[in-house]
Amino acid sequence: MYFTYVLRSQKDGMLYIGYTENLDKRILEHNSGKVKSTKYRIPFELVYFEACRNQNDALHREKYLKSTYGHRYLMNRLKNDIL
């Protein structure tokens, strides 16, 4: 099982979108500063995730969520959580 996930930085409120096979481990990596692209924005909280049966689907979903339409989808989906 693969997961596409969205993290929100508690420092600056910005979102980070990624995918992984082990969601718990990946969140720990983000929050411990082991991920180069997010280490200056810790701590993070998980605000959204989707499960996919294979890696290609998870990667495709990650790319979609990073697109303009994907951002709109996330903002609509999370409008009560993010505000």
DOMI-86255 format. One record per residue: x, y, z of N, C-alpha, C in turn; residue in one letter. Coordinates in steps of 0.1 Angstrom, whole numbers, plus 5000, padded with zeros to 4 digits. Layout:
! DOMI-86255
<rec><n_px>X</n_px><n_py>Y</n_py><n_pz>Z</n_pz><ca_px>X</ca_px><ca_py>Y</ca_py><ca_pz>Z</ca_pz><c_px>X</c_px><c_py>Y</c_py><c_pz>Z</c_pz><r>A</r></rec>
...
//
This chain:
! DOMI-86255
<rec><n_px>5008</n_px><n_py>4988</n_py><n_pz>5000</n_pz><ca_px>5000</ca_px><ca_py>5000</ca_py><ca_pz>5000</ca_pz><c_px>5009</c_px><c_py>5012</c_py><c_pz>5000</c_pz><r>M</r></rec>
<rec><n_px>5005</n_px><n_py>5022</n_py><n_pz>4992</n_pz><ca_px>5012</ca_px><ca_py>5035</ca_py><ca_pz>4991</ca_pz><c_px>5003</c_px><c_py>5046</c_py><c_pz>4995</c_pz><r>Y</r></rec>
<rec><n_px>5009</n_px><n_py>5057</n_py><n_pz>5000</n_pz><ca_px>5000</ca_px><ca_py>5068</ca_py><ca_pz>5005</ca_pz><c_px>5005</c_px><c_py>5081</c_py><c_pz>4999</c_pz><r>F</r></rec>
<rec><n_px>4995</n_px><n_py>5089</n_py><n_pz>4994</n_pz><ca_px>4998</ca_px><ca_py>5103</ca_py><ca_pz>4991</ca_pz><c_px>4993</c_px><c_py>5111</c_py><c_pz>5003</c_pz><r>T</r></rec>
<rec><n_px>5002</n_px><n_py>5120</n_py><n_pz>5007</n_pz><ca_px>4999</ca_px><ca_py>5127</ca_py><ca_pz>5019</ca_pz><c_px>5001</c_px><c_py>5142</c_py><c_pz>5018</c_pz><r>Y</r></rec>
<rec><n_px>4994</n_px><n_py>5149</n_py><n_pz>5027</n_pz><ca_px>4996</ca_px><ca_py>5164</ca_py><ca_pz>5028</ca_pz><c_px>4999</c_px><c_py>5167</c_py><c_pz>5042</c_pz><r>V</r></rec>
<rec><n_px>5010</n_px><n_py>5174</n_py><n_pz>5044</n_pz><ca_px>5015</ca_px><ca_py>5179</ca_py><ca_pz>5057</ca_pz><c_px>5013</c_px><c_py>5194</c_py><c_pz>5058</c_pz><r>L</r></rec>
<rec><n_px>5010</n_px><n_py>5199</n_py><n_pz>5069</n_pz><ca_px>5009</ca_px><ca_py>5214</ca_py><ca_pz>5071</ca_pz><c_px>5020</c_px><c_py>5218</c_py><c_pz>5081</c_pz><r>R</r></rec>
<rec><n_px>5028</n_px><n_py>5227</n_py><n_pz>5078</n_pz><ca_px>5039</ca_px><ca_py>5232</ca_py><ca_pz>5087</ca_pz><c_px>5032</c_px><c_py>5241</c_py><c_pz>5098</c_pz><r>S</r></rec>
<rec><n_px>5035</n_px><n_py>5237</n_py><n_pz>5110</n_pz><ca_px>5029</ca_px><ca_py>5245</ca_py><ca_pz>5121</ca_pz><c_px>5037</c_px><c_py>5258</c_py><c_pz>5123</c_pz><r>Q</r></rec>
<rec><n_px>5049</n_px><n_py>5259</n_py><n_pz>5116</n_pz><ca_px>5057</ca_px><ca_py>5271</ca_py><ca_pz>5117</ca_pz><c_px>5052</c_px><c_py>5282</c_py><c_pz>5108</c_pz><r>K</r></rec>
<rec><n_px>5049</n_px><n_py>5278</n_py><n_pz>5095</n_pz><ca_px>5045</ca_px><ca_py>5288</ca_py><ca_pz>5085</ca_pz><c_px>5032</c_px><c_py>5286</c_py><c_pz>5079</c_pz><r>D</r></rec>
<rec><n_px>5025</n_px><n_py>5275</n_py><n_pz>5082</n_pz><ca_px>5012</ca_px><ca_py>5271</ca_py><ca_pz>5076</ca_pz><c_px>5012</c_px><c_py>5266</c_py><c_pz>5062</c_pz><r>G</r></rec>
<rec><n_px>5024</n_px><n_py>5265</n_py><n_pz>5056</n_pz><ca_px>5024</ca_px><ca_py>5260</ca_py><ca_pz>5042</ca_pz><c_px>5022</c_px><c_py>5245</c_py><c_pz>5042</c_pz><r>M</r></rec>
<rec><n_px>5017</n_px><n_py>5240</n_py><n_pz>5030</n_pz><ca_px>5015</ca_px><ca_py>5226</ca_py><ca_pz>5028</ca_pz><c_px>5027</c_px><c_py>5220</c_py><c_pz>5021</c_pz><r>L</r></rec>
<rec><n_px>5029</n_px><n_py>5207</n_py><n_pz>5024</n_pz><ca_px>5039</ca_px><ca_py>5199</ca_py><ca_pz>5017</ca_pz><c_px>5031</c_px><c_py>5186</c_py><c_pz>5012</c_pz><r>Y</r></rec>
<rec><n_px>5033</n_px><n_py>5182</n_py><n_pz>5000</n_pz><ca_px>5026</ca_px><ca_py>5171</ca_py><ca_pz>4994</ca_pz><c_px>5036</c_px><c_py>5161</c_py><c_pz>4990</c_pz><r>I</r></rec>
<rec><n_px>5034</n_px><n_py>5148</n_py><n_pz>4993</n_pz><ca_px>5043</ca_px><ca_py>5138</ca_py><ca_pz>4989</ca_pz><c_px>5036</c_px><c_py>5124</c_py><c_pz>4989</c_pz><r>G</r></rec>
<rec><n_px>5044</n_px><n_py>5114</n_py><n_pz>4986</n_pz><ca_px>5039</ca_px><ca_py>5100</ca_py><ca_pz>4987</ca_pz><c_px>5050</c_px><c_py>5091</c_py><c_pz>4993</c_pz><r>Y</r></rec>
<rec><n_px>5045</n_px><n_py>5080</n_py><n_pz>4998</n_pz><ca_px>5054</ca_px><ca_py>5071</ca_py><ca_pz>5005</ca_pz><c_px>5047</c_px><c_py>5057</c_py><c_pz>5007</c_pz><r>T</r></rec>
<rec><n_px>5055</n_px><n_py>5047</n_py><n_pz>5010</n_pz><ca_px>5050</ca_px><ca_py>5034</ca_py><ca_pz>5013</ca_pz><c_px>5047</c_px><c_py>5033</c_py><c_pz>5028</c_pz><r>E</r></rec>
<rec><n_px>5055</n_px><n_py>5040</n_py><n_pz>5036</n_pz><ca_px>5053</ca_px><ca_py>5039</ca_py><ca_pz>5051</ca_pz><c_px>5050</c_px><c_py>5053</c_py><c_pz>5056</c_pz><r>N</r></rec>
<rec><n_px>5038</n_px><n_py>5056</n_py><n_pz>5058</n_pz><ca_px>5034</ca_px><ca_py>5070</ca_py><ca_pz>5062</ca_pz><c_px>5039</c_px><c_py>5074</c_py><c_pz>5076</c_pz><r>L</r></rec>
<rec><n_px>5038</n_px><n_py>5065</n_py><n_pz>5086</n_pz><ca_px>5043</ca_px><ca_py>5069</ca_py><ca_pz>5099</ca_pz><c_px>5058</c_px><c_py>5072</c_py><c_pz>5099</c_pz><r>D</r></rec>
<rec><n_px>5065</n_px><n_py>5064</n_py><n_pz>5092</n_pz><ca_px>5080</ca_px><ca_py>5066</ca_py><ca_pz>5092</ca_pz><c_px>5083</c_px><c_py>5079</c_py><c_pz>5084</c_pz><r>K</r></rec>
<rec><n_px>5076</n_px><n_py>5082</n_py><n_pz>5074</n_pz><ca_px>5079</ca_px><ca_py>5094</ca_py><ca_pz>5066</ca_pz><c_px>5075</c_px><c_py>5107</c_py><c_pz>5074</c_pz><r>R</r></rec>
<rec><n_px>5065</n_px><n_py>5106</n_py><n_pz>5081</n_pz><ca_px>5061</ca_px><ca_py>5118</ca_py><ca_pz>5090</ca_pz><c_px>5072</c_px><c_py>5120</c_py><c_pz>5100</c_pz><r>I</r></rec>
<rec><n_px>5077</n_px><n_py>5109</n_py><n_pz>5106</n_pz><ca_px>5088</ca_px><ca_py>5111</ca_py><ca_pz>5116</ca_pz><c_px>5100</c_px><c_py>5117</c_py><c_pz>5109</c_pz><r>L</r></rec>
<rec><n_px>5103</n_px><n_py>5112</n_py><n_pz>5097</n_pz><ca_px>5115</ca_px><ca_py>5118</ca_py><ca_pz>5090</ca_pz><c_px>5113</c_px><c_py>5133</c_py><c_pz>5087</c_pz><r>E</r></rec>
<rec><n_px>5101</n_px><n_py>5137</n_py><n_pz>5084</n_pz><ca_px>5099</ca_px><ca_py>5151</ca_py><ca_pz>5082</ca_pz><c_px>5101</c_px><c_py>5159</c_py><c_pz>5095</c_pz><r>H</r></rec>
<rec><n_px>5095</n_px><n_py>5154</n_py><n_pz>5105</n_pz><ca_px>5095</ca_px><ca_py>5161</ca_py><ca_pz>5118</ca_pz><c_px>5108</c_px><c_py>5161</c_py><c_pz>5125</c_pz><r>N</r></rec>
<rec><n_px>5117</n_px><n_py>5151</n_py><n_pz>5121</n_pz><ca_px>5130</ca_px><ca_py>5151</ca_py><ca_pz>5128</ca_pz><c_px>5141</c_px><c_py>5158</c_py><c_pz>5119</c_pz><r>S</r></rec>
<rec><n_px>5137</n_px><n_py>5165</n_py><n_pz>5108</n_pz><ca_px>5146</ca_px><ca_py>5173</ca_py><ca_pz>5100</ca_pz><c_px>5154</c_px><c_py>5165</c_py><c_pz>5091</c_pz><r>G</r></rec>
<rec><n_px>5151</n_px><n_py>5152</n_py><n_pz>5088</n_pz><ca_px>5158</ca_px><ca_py>5144</ca_py><ca_pz>5079</ca_pz><c_px>5155</c_px><c_py>5146</c_py><c_pz>5064</c_pz><r>K</r></rec>
<rec><n_px>5145</n_px><n_py>5153</n_py><n_pz>5061</n_pz><ca_px>5141</ca_px><ca_py>5156</ca_py><ca_pz>5047</ca_pz><c_px>5146</c_px><c_py>5170</c_py><c_pz>5044</c_pz><r>V</r></rec>
<rec><n_px>5155</n_px><n_py>5171</n_py><n_pz>5035</n_pz><ca_px>5161</ca_px><ca_py>5183</ca_py><ca_pz>5031</ca_pz><c_px>5152</c_px><c_py>5195</c_py><c_pz>5028</c_pz><r>K</r></rec>
<rec><n_px>5141</n_px><n_py>5192</n_py><n_pz>5020</n_pz><ca_px>5132</ca_px><ca_py>5202</ca_py><ca_pz>5015</ca_pz><c_px>5123</c_px><c_py>5208</c_py><c_pz>5026</c_pz><r>S</r></rec>
<rec><n_px>5122</n_px><n_py>5201</n_py><n_pz>5038</n_pz><ca_px>5113</ca_px><ca_py>5205</ca_py><ca_pz>5048</ca_pz><c_px>5119</c_px><c_py>5208</c_py><c_pz>5061</c_pz><r>T</r></rec>
<rec><n_px>5132</n_px><n_py>5206</n_py><n_pz>5063</n_pz><ca_px>5138</ca_px><ca_py>5206</ca_py><ca_pz>5076</ca_pz><c_px>5137</c_px><c_py>5220</c_py><c_pz>5083</c_pz><r>K</r></rec>
<rec><n_px>5136</n_px><n_py>5231</n_py><n_pz>5075</n_pz><ca_px>5135</ca_px><ca_py>5244</ca_py><ca_pz>5081</ca_pz><c_px>5120</c_px><c_py>5248</c_py><c_pz>5084</c_pz><r>Y</r></rec>
<rec><n_px>5111</n_px><n_py>5239</n_py><n_pz>5082</n_pz><ca_px>5097</ca_px><ca_py>5243</ca_py><ca_pz>5084</ca_pz><c_px>5090</c_px><c_py>5234</c_py><c_pz>5094</c_pz><r>R</r></rec>
<rec><n_px>5098</n_px><n_py>5226</n_py><n_pz>5102</n_pz><ca_px>5092</ca_px><ca_py>5217</ca_py><ca_pz>5112</ca_pz><c_px>5087</c_px><c_py>5225</c_py><c_pz>5124</c_pz><r>I</r></rec>
<rec><n_px>5077</n_px><n_py>5220</n_py><n_pz>5131</n_pz><ca_px>5070</ca_px><ca_py>5207</ca_py><ca_pz>5130</ca_pz><c_px>5059</c_px><c_py>5207</c_py><c_pz>5120</c_pz><r>P</r></rec>
<rec><n_px>5055</n_px><n_py>5195</n_py><n_pz>5116</n_pz><ca_px>5044</ca_px><ca_py>5192</ca_py><ca_pz>5106</ca_pz><c_px>5033</c_px><c_py>5184</c_py><c_pz>5113</c_pz><r>F</r></rec>
<rec><n_px>5021</n_px><n_py>5186</n_py><n_pz>5108</n_pz><ca_px>5010</ca_px><ca_py>5178</ca_py><ca_pz>5111</ca_pz><c_px>5004</c_px><c_py>5172</c_py><c_pz>5099</c_pz><r>E</r></rec>
<rec><n_px>4999</n_px><n_py>5160</n_py><n_pz>5099</n_pz><ca_px>4993</ca_px><ca_py>5154</ca_py><ca_pz>5088</ca_pz><c_px>4979</c_px><c_py>5159</c_py><c_pz>5087</c_pz><r>L</r></rec>
<rec><n_px>4975</n_px><n_py>5165</n_py><n_pz>5076</n_pz><ca_px>4961</ca_px><ca_py>5170</ca_py><ca_pz>5074</ca_pz><c_px>4953</c_px><c_py>5162</c_py><c_pz>5064</c_pz><r>V</r></rec>
<rec><n_px>4960</n_px><n_py>5154</n_py><n_pz>5056</n_pz><ca_px>4952</ca_px><ca_py>5147</ca_py><ca_pz>5046</ca_pz><c_px>4961</c_px><c_py>5135</c_py><c_pz>5040</c_pz><r>Y</r></rec>
<rec><n_px>4954</n_px><n_py>5124</n_py><n_pz>5038</n_pz><ca_px>4961</ca_px><ca_py>5113</ca_py><ca_pz>5031</ca_pz><c_px>4952</c_px><c_py>5105</c_py><c_pz>5023</c_pz><r>F</r></rec>
<rec><n_px>4957</n_px><n_py>5098</n_py><n_pz>5013</n_pz><ca_px>4949</ca_px><ca_py>5088</ca_py><ca_pz>5005</ca_pz><c_px>4957</c_px><c_py>5076</c_py><c_pz>5003</c_pz><r>E</r></rec>
<rec><n_px>4951</n_px><n_py>5064</n_py><n_pz>5003</n_pz><ca_px>4958</ca_px><ca_py>5052</ca_py><ca_pz>5001</ca_pz><c_px>4956</c_px><c_py>5047</c_py><c_pz>4987</c_pz><r>A</r></rec>
<rec><n_px>4967</n_px><n_py>5042</n_py><n_pz>4981</n_pz><ca_px>4967</ca_px><ca_py>5037</ca_py><ca_pz>4968</ca_pz><c_px>4973</c_px><c_py>5023</c_py><c_pz>4968</c_pz><r>C</r></rec>
<rec><n_px>4969</n_px><n_py>5015</n_py><n_pz>4958</n_pz><ca_px>4973</ca_px><ca_py>5001</ca_py><ca_pz>4958</ca_pz><c_px>4987</c_px><c_py>4999</c_py><c_pz>4952</c_pz><r>R</r></rec>
<rec><n_px>4991</n_px><n_py>5009</n_py><n_pz>4944</n_pz><ca_px>5004</ca_px><ca_py>5007</ca_py><ca_pz>4938</ca_pz><c_px>5011</c_px><c_py>5021</c_py><c_pz>4937</c_pz><r>N</r></rec>
<rec><n_px>5024</n_px><n_py>5020</n_py><n_pz>4935</n_pz><ca_px>5033</ca_px><ca_py>5032</ca_py><ca_pz>4935</ca_pz><c_px>5029</c_px><c_py>5042</c_py><c_pz>4924</c_pz><r>Q</r></rec>
<rec><n_px>5026</n_px><n_py>5037</n_py><n_pz>4912</n_pz><ca_px>5023</ca_px><ca_py>5046</ca_py><ca_pz>4901</ca_pz><c_px>5010</c_px><c_py>5054</c_py><c_pz>4903</c_pz><r>N</r></rec>
<rec><n_px>5000</n_px><n_py>5048</n_py><n_pz>4909</n_pz><ca_px>4988</ca_px><ca_py>5056</ca_py><ca_pz>4913</ca_pz><c_px>4991</c_px><c_py>5067</c_py><c_pz>4923</c_pz><r>D</r></rec>
<rec><n_px>4999</n_px><n_py>5063</n_py><n_pz>4933</n_pz><ca_px>5003</ca_px><ca_py>5073</ca_py><ca_pz>4944</ca_pz><c_px>5010</c_px><c_py>5085</c_py><c_pz>4938</c_pz><r>A</r></rec>
<rec><n_px>5020</n_px><n_py>5082</n_py><n_pz>4929</n_pz><ca_px>5028</ca_px><ca_py>5092</ca_py><ca_pz>4922</ca_pz><c_px>5019</c_px><c_py>5101</c_py><c_pz>4914</c_pz><r>L</r></rec>
<rec><n_px>5010</n_px><n_py>5095</n_py><n_pz>4906</n_pz><ca_px>5001</ca_px><ca_py>5102</ca_py><ca_pz>4898</ca_pz><c_px>4992</c_px><c_py>5112</c_py><c_pz>4906</c_pz><r>H</r></rec>
<rec><n_px>4987</n_px><n_py>5107</n_py><n_pz>4917</n_pz><ca_px>4979</ca_px><ca_py>5115</ca_py><ca_pz>4926</ca_pz><c_px>4987</c_px><c_py>5126</c_py><c_pz>4933</c_pz><r>R</r></rec>
<rec><n_px>4999</n_px><n_py>5124</n_py><n_pz>4936</n_pz><ca_px>5008</ca_px><ca_py>5134</ca_py><ca_pz>4942</ca_pz><c_px>5010</c_px><c_py>5145</c_py><c_pz>4931</c_pz><r>E</r></rec>
<rec><n_px>5012</n_px><n_py>5142</n_py><n_pz>4919</n_pz><ca_px>5014</ca_px><ca_py>5152</ca_py><ca_pz>4908</ca_pz><c_px>5001</c_px><c_py>5160</c_py><c_pz>4906</c_pz><r>K</r></rec>
<rec><n_px>4990</n_px><n_py>5153</n_py><n_pz>4907</n_pz><ca_px>4977</ca_px><ca_py>5160</ca_py><ca_pz>4905</ca_pz><c_px>4975</c_px><c_py>5170</c_py><c_pz>4917</c_pz><r>Y</r></rec>
<rec><n_px>4978</n_px><n_py>5166</n_py><n_pz>4929</n_pz><ca_px>4975</ca_px><ca_py>5175</ca_py><ca_pz>4941</ca_pz><c_px>4985</c_px><c_py>5187</c_py><c_pz>4940</c_pz><r>L</r></rec>
<rec><n_px>4996</n_px><n_py>5186</n_py><n_pz>4934</n_pz><ca_px>5005</ca_px><ca_py>5197</ca_py><ca_pz>4932</ca_pz><c_px>5002</c_px><c_py>5206</c_py><c_pz>4921</c_pz><r>K</r></rec>
<rec><n_px>4992</n_px><n_py>5202</n_py><n_pz>4913</n_pz><ca_px>4988</ca_px><ca_py>5211</ca_py><ca_pz>4902</ca_pz><c_px>4978</c_px><c_py>5221</c_py><c_pz>4906</c_pz><r>S</r></rec>
<rec><n_px>4974</n_px><n_py>5230</n_py><n_pz>4898</n_pz><ca_px>4965</ca_px><ca_py>5241</ca_py><ca_pz>4901</ca_pz><c_px>4951</c_px><c_py>5235</c_py><c_pz>4905</c_pz><r>T</r></rec>
<rec><n_px>4946</n_px><n_py>5225</n_py><n_pz>4897</n_pz><ca_px>4933</ca_px><ca_py>5219</ca_py><ca_pz>4900</ca_pz><c_px>4934</c_px><c_py>5211</c_py><c_pz>4913</c_pz><r>Y</r></rec>
<rec><n_px>4946</n_px><n_py>5205</n_py><n_pz>4915</n_pz><ca_px>4948</ca_px><ca_py>5197</ca_py><ca_pz>4927</ca_pz><c_px>4948</c_px><c_py>5206</c_py><c_pz>4940</c_pz><r>G</r></rec>
<rec><n_px>4954</n_px><n_py>5217</n_py><n_pz>4939</n_pz><ca_px>4954</ca_px><ca_py>5227</ca_py><ca_pz>4950</ca_pz><c_px>4939</c_px><c_py>5231</c_py><c_pz>4953</c_pz><r>H</r></rec>
<rec><n_px>4932</n_px><n_py>5234</n_py><n_pz>4942</n_pz><ca_px>4918</ca_px><ca_py>5238</ca_py><ca_pz>4944</ca_pz><c_px>4910</c_px><c_py>5227</c_py><c_pz>4952</c_pz><r>R</r></rec>
<rec><n_px>4913</n_px><n_py>5214</n_py><n_pz>4947</n_pz><ca_px>4906</ca_px><ca_py>5203</ca_py><ca_pz>4953</ca_pz><c_px>4910</c_px><c_py>5202</c_py><c_pz>4968</c_pz><r>Y</r></rec>
<rec><n_px>4922</n_px><n_py>5204</n_py><n_pz>4971</n_pz><ca_px>4927</ca_px><ca_py>5203</ca_py><ca_pz>4985</ca_pz><c_px>4921</c_px><c_py>5214</c_py><c_pz>4994</c_pz><r>L</r></rec>
<rec><n_px>4921</n_px><n_py>5226</n_py><n_pz>4989</n_pz><ca_px>4915</ca_px><ca_py>5238</ca_py><ca_pz>4996</ca_pz><c_px>4900</c_px><c_py>5236</c_py><c_pz>4999</c_pz><r>M</r></rec>
<rec><n_px>4893</n_px><n_py>5230</n_py><n_pz>4989</n_pz><ca_px>4879</ca_px><ca_py>5228</ca_py><ca_pz>4991</ca_pz><c_px>4877</c_px><c_py>5216</c_py><c_pz>5001</c_pz><r>N</r></rec>
<rec><n_px>4885</n_px><n_py>5206</n_py><n_pz>5000</n_pz><ca_px>4884</ca_px><ca_py>5194</ca_py><ca_pz>5009</ca_pz><c_px>4888</c_px><c_py>5198</c_py><c_pz>5023</c_pz><r>R</r></rec>
<rec><n_px>4898</n_px><n_py>5207</n_py><n_pz>5025</n_pz><ca_px>4903</ca_px><ca_py>5210</ca_py><ca_pz>5038</ca_pz><c_px>4898</c_px><c_py>5223</c_py><c_pz>5043</c_pz><r>L</r></rec>
<rec><n_px>4889</n_px><n_py>5230</n_py><n_pz>5037</n_pz><ca_px>4885</ca_px><ca_py>5243</ca_py><ca_pz>5040</ca_pz><c_px>4882</c_px><c_py>5245</c_py><c_pz>5055</c_pz><r>K</r></rec>
<rec><n_px>4876</n_px><n_py>5236</n_py><n_pz>5062</n_pz><ca_px>4873</ca_px><ca_py>5237</ca_py><ca_pz>5076</ca_pz><c_px>4885</c_px><c_py>5234</c_py><c_pz>5085</c_pz><r>N</r></rec>
<rec><n_px>4895</n_px><n_py>5226</n_py><n_pz>5080</n_pz><ca_px>4906</ca_px><ca_py>5222</ca_py><ca_pz>5087</ca_pz><c_px>4917</c_px><c_py>5232</c_py><c_pz>5087</c_pz><r>D</r></rec>
<rec><n_px>4920</n_px><n_py>5238</n_py><n_pz>5075</n_pz><ca_px>4931</ca_px><ca_py>5247</ca_py><ca_pz>5073</ca_pz><c_px>4928</c_px><c_py>5260</c_py><c_pz>5080</c_pz><r>I</r></rec>
<rec><n_px>4916</n_px><n_py>5265</n_py><n_pz>5080</n_pz><ca_px>4913</ca_px><ca_py>5278</ca_py><ca_pz>5085</ca_pz><c_px>4914</c_px><c_py>5279</c_py><c_pz>5099</c_pz><r>L</r></rec>
//
